[in-house]
Amino acid sequence: MKVGSTLRDNMGDVRNDRQIAPAILFLCLGNICRSPLAEGAARAAFADAGLAATIDSAGTGDWHVGRPPDPRAQAEPRRHGVDISGLRARQLTRADFYNFDLILAADDSNLRDALMLRPADATATLKLMLDMVPGRTGHSVTDPYYGADDGFAETWSDVSAVATALVADSTGSSG
């Protein structure tokens, strides 16, 4: 499954489906590892379930804007039939707090940074990614960037569990 940026490029048009499809933004530090992995896992999970959703990712920092995901981050989902090579990093904006129903941060630091940017009248709910997974509330998704390649498999497993939980929540099943 090729995960591209079609929804990202047409966000204004897609948001018209807000009552039907959830709009979910995944957030990490640079938007080249954890959040694009989560975006890819969620897009694949929603597509496999035949469900519509607006799914995107962003980073709290701006130093990777416009760049594709880290090659190691691209390799792990490719092993699972998901291609995230078409994604490009972007930075979280104030508009995201109105354009998305749910913003899921990878860790406490990302959550704090998002809370500092969040407008007082924002409509998005802000949580940690793993808050969606039973028994993992309050836990962070490990940042594999500075570690060994096998860290990306662990991160993929975590974000895949998040994606599964989101689909279950969208269908009303218990997961």
C-alpha positions as CSV (number, residue, x, y, z in Angstrom):
1,M,0.0,0.0,0.0
2,K,1.4,3.4,-1.1
3,V,0.9,6.1,1.6
4,G,1.1,9.4,-0.1
5,S,0.2,13.0,0.7
6,T,-3.1,13.3,-1.2
7,L,-5.1,14.1,1.9
8,R,-2.5,16.5,3.1
9,D,-2.5,18.4,-0.3
10,N,-6.3,18.6,-0.3
11,M,-7.0,19.2,3.4
12,G,-9.6,21.8,2.8
13,D,-11.7,19.5,0.7
14,V,-11.3,16.5,2.9
15,R,-12.4,18.3,6.0
16,N,-15.9,18.6,4.6
17,D,-16.3,14.9,5.6
18,R,-15.7,15.7,9.3
19,Q,-18.9,14.1,10.6
20,I,-18.3,10.9,8.7
21,A,-14.5,10.4,9.0
22,P,-12.2,11.1,11.9
23,A,-9.3,13.5,11.4
24,I,-6.2,12.3,13.2
25,L,-2.8,14.0,13.4
26,F,0.2,12.1,14.7
27,L,2.9,14.3,16.3
28,C,6.6,13.7,17.1
29,L,9.7,15.9,17.3
30,G,11.0,16.1,13.7
31,N,8.3,14.3,11.7
32,I,10.8,11.8,10.2
33,C,10.4,8.7,12.4
34,R,7.6,8.1,14.9
35,S,4.8,10.3,13.4
36,P,5.2,9.2,9.8
37,L,5.4,5.6,11.0
38,A,2.1,6.2,12.9
39,E,0.6,7.9,9.8
40,G,1.5,5.0,7.6
41,A,0.2,2.4,10.1
42,A,-3.1,4.2,10.6
43,R,-3.6,4.9,6.9
44,A,-3.1,1.2,6.2
45,A,-5.3,0.1,9.1
46,F,-8.2,2.3,8.1
47,A,-7.9,1.3,4.5
48,D,-7.8,-2.4,5.4
49,A,-10.9,-1.9,7.5
50,G,-12.6,0.0,4.6
51,L,-13.0,3.1,6.7
52,A,-12.5,6.7,5.7
53,A,-10.2,8.9,7.8
54,T,-8.1,12.0,7.4
55,I,-4.7,11.1,8.6
56,D,-1.6,13.2,8.7
57,S,1.6,13.8,10.7
58,A,3.7,16.7,11.9
59,G,6.6,17.6,14.1
60,T,7.0,20.1,16.8
61,G,10.4,21.2,15.3
62,D,11.0,22.7,11.9
63,W,14.5,21.4,11.0
64,H,13.3,18.5,8.8
65,V,10.4,20.3,7.0
66,G,10.0,19.1,3.4
67,R,12.2,16.0,3.9
68,P,11.0,12.4,3.5
69,P,11.0,10.0,6.5
70,D,14.3,8.6,7.7
71,P,15.4,5.7,5.4
72,R,15.2,3.4,8.4
73,A,11.7,4.6,9.1
74,Q,10.8,3.8,5.5
75,A,12.3,0.3,5.6
76,E,10.3,-1.0,8.6
77,P,6.7,-0.4,7.2
78,R,7.9,-1.5,3.7
79,R,8.5,-5.0,5.4
80,H,4.8,-4.9,6.3
81,G,3.6,-3.8,2.8
82,V,3.3,-0.1,3.6
83,D,5.2,2.5,1.6
84,I,5.7,5.9,3.4
85,S,8.3,7.3,1.0
86,G,5.9,9.9,-0.4
87,L,5.4,11.6,3.0
88,R,7.2,14.9,3.7
89,A,7.9,16.4,7.1
90,R,6.0,19.5,8.2
91,Q,5.7,21.4,11.4
92,L,2.6,21.6,13.7
93,T,0.5,24.7,13.2
94,R,-2.2,26.4,15.1
95,A,-4.6,25.5,12.3
96,D,-4.1,21.8,13.1
97,F,-5.9,22.3,16.4
98,Y,-9.1,23.1,14.3
99,N,-8.5,20.9,11.3
100,F,-8.1,17.6,13.3
101,D,-10.4,15.9,15.8
102,L,-7.5,14.2,17.6
103,I,-3.8,15.0,17.8
104,L,-1.7,12.2,19.2
105,A,1.8,13.0,20.5
106,A,4.5,10.4,20.6
107,D,5.8,11.5,24.1
108,D,5.4,13.9,27.0
109,S,7.8,16.4,25.5
110,N,5.8,16.6,22.2
111,L,2.6,16.8,24.2
112,R,3.9,19.8,26.3
113,D,5.1,21.5,23.1
114,A,1.7,21.1,21.5
115,L,-0.1,22.3,24.6
116,M,2.0,25.5,24.5
117,L,1.0,26.1,20.9
118,R,-2.6,25.1,21.3
119,P,-5.1,28.0,21.0
120,A,-7.5,28.5,23.9
121,D,-10.5,27.7,21.7
122,A,-9.0,24.7,19.9
123,T,-11.4,21.9,19.0
124,A,-8.9,19.0,18.8
125,T,-8.4,16.6,21.6
126,L,-4.8,16.2,22.5
127,K,-3.4,12.9,23.9
128,L,-0.4,10.6,23.9
129,M,-0.4,8.0,21.1
130,L,-0.3,5.1,23.4
131,D,-3.2,6.5,25.5
132,M,-5.3,4.8,22.8
133,V,-4.0,1.4,23.6
134,P,-5.5,-0.4,26.6
135,G,-2.8,-0.8,29.3
136,R,-0.4,1.7,27.8
137,T,-1.9,5.0,29.0
138,G,0.8,7.5,29.8
139,H,3.5,5.6,28.0
140,S,5.6,7.2,25.2
141,V,6.5,5.7,21.8
142,T,10.2,5.1,21.9
143,D,12.2,7.4,19.6
144,P,14.3,5.1,17.4
145,Y,16.3,7.9,15.7
146,Y,19.6,7.6,17.7
147,G,19.4,3.9,18.3
148,A,19.9,0.7,16.4
149,D,17.8,-0.3,13.4
150,D,15.8,-2.8,15.4
151,G,14.3,0.2,17.4
152,F,12.2,1.0,14.3
153,A,10.6,-2.5,14.5
154,E,9.6,-1.7,18.1
155,T,8.2,1.7,17.2
156,W,6.3,0.1,14.2
157,S,4.8,-2.4,16.7
158,D,3.7,0.5,19.0
159,V,2.2,2.7,16.3
160,S,0.5,-0.4,14.7
161,A,-1.2,-1.0,18.1
162,V,-2.3,2.6,18.1
163,A,-3.7,2.3,14.6
164,T,-5.6,-0.9,15.5
165,A,-7.1,0.8,18.6
166,L,-8.2,3.8,16.5
167,V,-9.9,1.5,14.0
168,A,-11.6,-0.4,16.8
169,D,-12.7,2.9,18.3
170,S,-14.1,4.1,15.0
171,T,-16.1,0.9,14.5
172,G,-17.2,0.6,18.1
173,S,-15.5,-2.8,18.6
174,S,-13.4,-3.5,21.6
175,G,-10.2,-4.1,19.6
